[in-house]
Amino acid sequence: MVRHVLVGGTLALLLTACGSSGGSGGSSSTTPGSTTAPGSTSVPTIPPSTTGSTTTTGTILGSTGTPGSTGTPGSTGAPGSTGTPGSTGTPATLSSKIDHIFIIVKENHTFDNYFGSYPGANGKMQGVDSSGNTQQLVQPSTAIDDPGPNDWDPAHTDYAGGQMNAFDKGEQGSFYAILAFLMHGPFVSFAPPNAAPSGAAAYYWQIAQKGTLCDNYFTSVMGPSTPNHMFLVAASSGRAISNASLLGGNVTVLDASGTQQSHGTSFSSSEIPTTLMNELETKGKTWRYFAEGSTNLVGTIMTTVENNYASIEMIDVAKGLPDFGTNYDGTAALDVNLAAALAAGKVGNVTWIRPSAQNSEHPILGAVDSGADWTRKVVNAIGQSQYWGSCAIFITWDDFGGFYDHVAPPQVDALGLGFRVPCIVVSPYARNGAVDSTLYEHSSLVKTAETAFGIAPMTARDAAASDLSKAFDFAQSPRSFADFYH
């Protein structure tokens, strides 16, 4: 469902879809895209209404059913209207408005960890441990708190068959018991206790307040980064469930019998037959994948430790594209250099943006406050470019990072879904201050691009996934980037 709520915040993962027509690029940092001062709102305030116990402003839309189901959807008409039940808009609407999609992928934080107290959303500021004790989600000790491991086995321990009450077992064993004593383990949240944007994740609250916050968005694999990054381009990980080993280099896959097997870091066309990059080129469309490079030795070491840099390069059909070497772009310091890249046309119809470890918000490796500021600068660069007028920006996180979340992920196949993470939608057509509770996963971003560009599903996952059409209101007048600028 989609709820319009009055909140004050921004989102930490950015997926941007932008069109080349209608843009107002070239605006100054003071008045991006309009003569309205930054922070002002050009969209009329929507009168509040009440649905159940949740105070909202606007329409309740969407469904929380299984992936691919439509539940009892509402309308995608103007905010405040009740619409016609069953009307969900058409792919032609998305394809006529959105020409460039930007997907910003941050690292390792759950929805409750950033948005547990967000008004109108399904957040929670307490959890339950394996002994049945209530655990308050306290403020983190540092901006780089490490809650514990995020691998396949600990994640399934945390999940506890859907009870979500064993994070103390999965995350606090051995070495992590010491960290838990220092950093509170998984039971922490960067969400402000007073539900007003502040602290390290304040920017995400601020931008979510102006766009659409998805509170029922899950990772694709109940495990770490690499397989989830693969899903974000292929709606498949070739059954990979791990990052590559820092020692042997191999990844772990789950075979058809459910047994874990070692696998090399190359997935053939029989394992992953195609990717969104391949399908875009077949349609005459373009792509770019920014894997931000490091500017110093420390950053290079951190990126190696983070160990998800090879996820896209492991897919043979993608790496085999003649233009892969050009479009897989290692430009450093994207918070500084992305604006010039956009001005030079170094962008695709779909553009993925993956920060270096230092800018990723990955526990221990990247601080949340500086990572959020990096995201702010990247979003501003896109918003002030020629692509703003018909674009959508999606910000999301690749995996749960070991942090607690109270919502059990639906299990749609042997790999997942994985734990819930935030997804924030920024666009001239983004609903203003909305919370979208439609069931999404990383494959939904792939599905959104497929819908926009007329591409058939590649796997069972993207075939079943909902695209993010409900996060938009294509009937509204395109909004100025001044609404989102910070």
N, C-alpha and C positions, 0 to 999 in steps of 0.2 A: 504494500500500500504506500501511497505518497501522502505525507502530512506536511502542510505548510506551517512552520513554527517560527516564532520570534525568538532568536537566539543571538549570541554574539561571538561567532567564532569562525575558524577556518579548518581546512582539511589537509591531511598530510600526504596523500598520494595523489598524483595528478595525472589524469588522462585527458589530453586535449584533442578535440577534433575540430579542425578549422577549415573553412572554405576560403577559396581565393577570391570569390566575388563578394562585393559589398563591404570589404574591409575598410577600416578608417585609419590604417597604420600611419606611422610617422608622427604620432602625437607626442607631446612633451611629457616628462615625468610628473609635471604638476597637474596637467589636465588630459590624461590619456584618453583618446578617442572622443572627447567632447569638451565643452566649455564648463562642465560641471566639476566642482572641486572634488578631489579624491575623498571617498568616504561618504559622499552624499548619495542619495538614492533617487533615481529618476523613475522608478516604478511605483505606482500608487500603492499605499498600504492596503493590505487585504484585511477586511473585518474578521475578527476572530470568531470561530465557532467551536462547539464542543462535541467530541466524538468519544463516547464512553467516558473514561476518566482523564482523557488526554486533551488538553486545550490546544487547539490548532488554529491556524489562519488559512483558510482555503479548503481545497478538496482532498478527500481521501481516495487514493487511486491504487491500482495494482493488486498484487496477490502475493501471498507468502507460501504458495503451494510448491509442489515439486518442480524441479527445473523443467522448463518448457511448457508448464501448465499455465493457463491464463487465469485460473481462479475465477473470481467474479470482478473483472476489471471495471474501473470507471472510465471516465472520459479523459482525453488529453487536451481538452478545451482550455479556455482561459482560466487562470486561478480564480477561485471563488465560485465557479459554476459547478453544478452538480453533474452536468454531462448526461450522456446516454449510456447506461450500463451496457457493457459488451463492446463499446467503441474504444479501440486502443490505438487509433491512428493507423497509418499505412507506411510500408517501407518507402514509398515514393516521397512522403513528407520528409523523412530523415535524409533520403538521398538528394532531395532538392535543396536542402538547407545546409548540409554539412559536406564539405569538400576536403577538409584536412582534419585528421584526428591526431592528437598528441596524447601519448600515454606516459605518465611520469610514475616510475616504480621506485618507491622507497623501501626501507628494510625493517622487518621484524617487530611489528607492534600490532596488538589486537585492538578491536573496537573499544572495549572497556578500558584498555590502557590509555587511550587518547580521548575517548568521548563518553566515559562512564556516567558523567553527570550532565550530558547535553540535553537541554530541555526538549521534550517531545520525542526523543529517540529511545530505542530499546537498549539503554545502557544501565549499568549497575556498578555500584561502588563497594560491593562486598561479595565474597565468595564463600564456598564451603570446602573444608579439607576432608581427607579420608577418614578422619575421626568424627566427622559430623560437626566440627566446630566452625563457627562463623569467623571468617577472616576479612577484616576491613581492607579495602584497597587504599593503602596509605600513599602519601606523596613519596616519590623516589628520593633516595639519598643523594644521587648525582644525576646529571643529564645523560650519563652513559651507563646507567644501571644494567647489569646482566642478570636476568632471572634464572638462567639455567639453560640446558640444551634444547634445541628445536628439531632434533632428529626424529626419524620415523618411530623408533621404539619408545622413547620418552613421550612423544606426542600421543601415542596410543595409550600409554599409561595414564597421562593426564585426562584423556577422553573418557576412560573408565566405562566403556560400553554406552556412552551417551549421558552418563551421570555428571560428568564435568566436575568431579570432586576428588581427583587424585593428583592435582598439580603439586602438592607437597611431596608426593612420592616420585613423580616423573622429573621434577625440576630441582629437587634438593638433595639428591644423593651425592655421596663421595665429596669431591672437591667443591661442588656447588653448595654443600651445607655450610661451608665457610662463607661463601659469597652471600648466602641467604641471611646469615647473621649480620653481615655488613650492609646488605642492600635489600632486605625484606623479601628476597626471592621473587616468585611470580605474582605475589599479591600487592602490586603497586599500580598506581594510575597517575598519569600526567594530567588528567582531567581536573580542572579547578573545583575544589569542594563547594564553592559558592555558585557554580554554574554560570560564571561570567568569564569571558576570555582573559586569561592571564597565565603566566608561567611559560615554560619552555615550548609548549604546543599552542600558544595563543594564536599564532597566525592561522593555523588550521581551523580553529574555531571561527575566526573572523571571516575567512573566505567561505566556510560552510554556511555561515549566516546569510551570505549573499547568493550562494548557489544552491545545489542540491547535495545533501548528505545521504548516502546509502547505508542503512543500518542493518541490512540483511545480506551482506556481500561476503562471500567466503573464498578462501584460497582453494585451489584445485586439488592439491595433494596434501594429506595430513603429514607434513614433514617440512624439510628445510627449503632453501631458496632455489637451487638449480632446477628441480623438476617444475616448480611453479613458474619460473621464468620461461621454461620451454612451453608450458601451457599458454602463456601470454602471447606466443607467436604461432603456435601450432595446434592448440586445443588438444595437446597430447604431450606426454613426456617419454613416449616409447617404453612406458612402464618403469622409468627411473624413479627412485624414491629417495635419493641421497645426493649430496654434493659429491664432487670428485674427491677422492682421498688425497690428502696432502703428501702422503708417502708413496703409495702405489699408483695414484692417478686414476684408478678405476672408479666407477660409480656402482651403486647397488640397484638392481632391478628386481621387481616382483614378478616371478614367472606365472604362467597360467594356473599352476597348482597352488599359488600363494607362497611359494618358497623364495627366499631372498637369494639372489645369485650375483656374483661379480660380473661386471660388464665393462668393456672398454669405453673410451670417451668418444666413440663415433657411432652414430645411429644411422643405419642404412635406410634406403628408400622403402625397404620392406617393413621397417619398424616405424618410421615416420614418413609416410609417402609424400606429404606436401606441407607447406607452411603458408601463412598469410602473405609473406613476402613473395613466394612463388605465384600464388593466386592473383595477387595484385598485378604482377608483371604480365600474367596471361591476359588480364583485363585491360592492359595498356595503362595501368596506374603505377604510381611510384611509392617508394618506401625509403626510410632512413632509420638507422638504429644508432643512437648516440650512447656509446659505452664510455663514459667520461674517463679520460686519462688522469693520471696523477702528475703533480708538478714537482714532486720531491721524492727522495728515497723512502722517507717514512710512509708517505702515501702509497707508494708502490708495495711496500711490505704489508701494509694494512689491507690492500686490495687482494694480495696473495692469501692472507689469512682469512679474509672474508670468503674467498674461494667459491664464487659463483660466476666468475668472469667468462668461463668457457661454455656456459650453458647453450648459447645460440650457436657457437662455433662447432658444437658437437653434432649438429643436425646436417647430414650430408647434403640433402637436397637444397638447403638454404646456402650453405657454404659453397656449393657448386655453381651458384648463379654467377654469370660473368661479371656482374657489377657488385658482387658482395664486398670486395676489397675497398670499393669507393663508398658504398652506402653503409657499411659497418664502420662507424666513425668514432675514433678515439680522441676527439678534441678535448683538451683539458680545460678546467675552470669554466664550465658551461654557464655558471652564474655571471661570468664576465663576458664570455665569448659567444654565447648563443645568439644574442641580438645581431651580431655581424653575420653569423651563419645564416640566420633567417633572411636578412637583407640580401644576401648573396644567392638566395634560392636553394640553399642546402637543406631541403626539407622534402618529405614525401607526403603523399595522400594519407599515409599512416606513418607517424614518427614516434618511435619509442625513445624515452630519455631515462637512462639509468645512471645514477650518480656514482662517483668514486666512493670507496669505503668511508672516507673522512666526511663526506657530505650525505651519507645514506641514512643516518640515524640508527645504524646497526649497533646494538649494545656493545659497550667497551670501545668500539672502533670509531664511532661517530656520534657526537652529542646531538641531542634532540633540538636544542635551541638554535645552534648553528646550522643544522640540517634543515630546519624549518625556514630559516632565513635564506638559505640556498634555494629552496623551493619557491619562496616569494619572488626572488630575483628572476628565476626561470619563468614563472608564470607572468610576471610583468613584461619580460622580453617578448613572450608570445602575444600577450594582450596589446602591446604597443606596436606590433608588426602589421604588415599588410594582410595577414591571415586572420585577424580577429573577426572580421565581419560575419563569417559563416563557419566558425570553428567551434569545437568542443574540446575542453581539456579535462582529462580524467587523472586524478591523483589517487594512487593506491599503494598498498604495502604488499610485499611478495609473500611473507609468511608470518606466523604468530610470534616467533622469536622466543618462545618459552613463557610469555606473559599470559596471565589468566584472562579468560573470557567466559561469560556465563551461558552463552547460547551454544547448544550442541549442534555441530554441523550435520546436515542430512548426509546419509551415506548412499551415493548413487551408483558406485561401482567399487572395485577392490582398492582403488587409490584414494578415494575421498568422497565427499568434499573434506577440505581441511578447515582449520579454525577461522573464525570471522575476523575480518580486518576492515578498516574504513575504506570508503571510496568517495571522493568528492568530485562533483561535476561543475565545471566552470565554462560558460558559453554565453554568447548573446541571447541564446534561447533557453538557458538553464532556468528552471523554476526558482523563484526568489525566496530563499529561506525555507526550502522544502526538505522534508525527510522522506526518503523513498524506501519502503520496506518490501519491495519486490525481491524475490529470491534471485540473487546473482552470484556468480563465481568468476574467476579470471577468464574463463571461456566466453563470458558475456561481453567482454571488451572485444574479443575476436568477432563475436556474433554482431556487435554493433557495426564494426567495419564491414562485415559481410553484407549487412542490411544496407548500409550507405552506398556500397559500390557494386551491388548485384552479384555477390560471390556466393556460390553454393557451400553448404557446410562441409567441413573436411573430415570430421569425426562424429561419433555419437554424442560427444560432450557439447560441441558447439551447436549440433542439430537440436539438442534438448534445451540449451540455455536460452534465457530471455535476453534480448538486447536491452539497451538502456534508454529506449525511447521514452519511457514514462518519466524520466528525469528532466525532460524538456517540455517546453510549451511553444510549439512552432507557430501558434496563432498570435503570440504576443509580438509587439514591436521589438526589433533587435535591441538589446540593451548595450549601453556604452560600457567600455571597460572601466570607466571611472567608478562604476558600482563595485568593482572587485579590487581596485588598486589599493595597495598598502605599501 
